[in-house]
Every structure is written in C-alpha cells, then in structure tokens.
Amino acid sequence: MKEFDFKNTDWSLIRQALSFSLLKNESVLLKGAFDSIAALDWITPIYSDLKQVVIESGFGILTEIDGDIAFKPEQPGHSTFYISAGKFTPLSEIELFLLPYLFKEKFRSVILFQGVTHSHISYSSTFLKETLFGLLEKIGYYSSMNLKRFGFYGSGQGVAESRIYPAEPYAADNIFQFKHKRIEGVKILVAGMNMEIAEREKDFVKRNIAVDESRISILEIIDANGFGNSIQVYFSCDDINFIISRDMEFYNSNGDFIFDENAYYRSLSDLADKCSLFLKNDTVPFSIQKEMLPYLYMTESAISQELKETPLFNICERML
C-alpha cells in the first residue's frame, strides 16, 4: 500500500489520487486526507456520495482511519453504471474520478447519472462535454456527455448520460495554445426565478464582455428543481468550444438559502475578468491544465515546467 501525506490539501488532489488508485488497482493510504475534507463543509457531501458510488458500483472499499483515507480498489467487470448523487454533489466530480479507469477498459462504458449538473463548486456537465472532452480528444481519449435534465446545486435531480470509449492514446505538443480564439456567444440560464435577473445579467454582459448583443441568449429552464442561474461564455478556440461560466450561489451545503447581492456582483465581475484574461493569454486556465496533467503524463505529451512543479505531478510520478 502506497502512503501519501495529504494534510491540509485540496479536494481535487484527493480525488485524483483515489482515481489513480482505481486505475492502477493499487491500494493507497492518504494520511490526513479525511481531516482535510472535514475542514470544509462543501466537500463532505461529495466525498460521502463518492464513497457510496465506490460501494454500490463495486469499485472497492473506501474507509476513514483516524483522519486518514484508505482505499482498496476493485475493478468490476460490467460496463454500465447507474449513479445517483445527492443535491450537493456535482456529477462532474464522480465522472472525473471514474474517467481514467474507464478509458483503459477494452469496451465502451456508460454512466447514467442523477444529481447536480450545474454548480458553483465544480465543472458543469456542459463544460465537460464541450471543453474538457475536446482537450482529451487531442491525445486520444474519447467520451461524451448528454444532458437530459438540469439539476442545480441545492436541488439536484438532474439527469445526464456519459459514454466513455477505450482510449487510443498518443503524444501531442502543447494542447493548451490556440491559433484562433474569439467569443462566439453567451447563454444565460435561469430556473425558478424572476426573469428580471436574466435581463440584468444580459445588460452586464453587454457592458463588460466583448460580445455583440445578438449573440447573448436567455434560456428559462422549466424542467428543473429549485433555483438555478448560470452564465456561460462560449469561446471558439480552433476546433474546441471553450466555456468559461459562473453558476450563482443560492444554497450552502446544509441547504440554507444564502444568496448575497454583494457576492453575486463579485461573481459577475470575476466572470468578466476571467473572460478578458483568457482572450489576452496564450493558454487555458491553470486549473484546467491540472485536470489534464495525468493524461498528458500517461501519453508522454508536452508538460510545462509550471505543471511539473505541482504536487499532482509528484503523485503522477509515483502512481502512473
């Protein structure tokens, strides 16, 4: 069993280490990882649902020991998984955990999801489909995501289907730079709310993001539980649709309604800043690069020095 020091670390690193353990079918002990999770309320439901997925789908035994997390993985022989997560667990976190293992299978896998499709704490199912999966295709990893029903943080009940195909990996040069980059349009999604908020956001987008008004669309989501509000900015980056989005925070992980107008406008301003920075820079946000790092490592594709200096790169060297 390999041991790692995970005291005061972030959730994405814990999730990725568990994912590598499943991929390699090798047990791990993440020392301090459960204490790190317990320190942040919003992570607890995600870990709880992930643990349930591991048990119910036959992926092994995930346990907590004195603040640590131990994972003894197993690799089930079936290819279709039915996964129901709670109203505070983005399905993207479950998908990202399973992808490396499912890509190495010799047959197509299908995941039928129920849970949160759009959330302020993780990637939306739309981002996975349009952006992350587009980057993965550049190095031979193929998958799809079909959103069938929206499910927002705090209410869940969204429905999506993902298909993951056997990988055909190959090395590539820098996949994070694009020759052509421009904003194609903006979608404002609203569920269970007064549509005036969508008009307010459209006005903000017109004034602060370089996109023509004719390319800003407002969509009222009828088939969804609870409140939801998402702004998605679509960029055309060569052959990839790159999405930068903000899902507004209405609930905390206890289910309390906590909408704060000051925080709301900070989120809008942050969205505008991220879009402006992305247009000016030659590369994609670093958080996305880190999600891609394990696949770059496994395909011997180009990896920047900045990525090589991350804790995740050290874990890739030890586990992959």
Secondary structure as UniProt FT lines:
FT   STRAND          2..5
FT   TURN            7..8
FT   HELIX           11..24
FT   STRAND          28..31
FT   HELIX           33..38
FT   TURN            41..42
FT   HELIX           43..56
FT   TURN            57..58
FT   STRAND          60..65
FT   TURN            66..67
FT   STRAND          68..73
FT   STRAND          80..84
FT   TURN            87..88
FT   HELIX           91..103
FT   STRAND          109..116
FT   TURN            120..121
FT   HELIX           125..127
FT   HELIX           128..132
FT   HELIX           133..137
FT   TURN            138..140
FT   STRAND          143..149
FT   TURN            153..155
FT   STRAND          158..164
FT   TURN            175..176
FT   STRAND          181..191
FT   HELIX           196..208
FT   HELIX           213..215
FT   STRAND          216..220
FT   STRAND          228..237
FT   TURN            238..239
FT   STRAND          240..247
FT   TURN            253..254
FT   HELIX           261..280
FT   HELIX           286..299
FT   HELIX           305..308
FT   HELIX           311..319
//
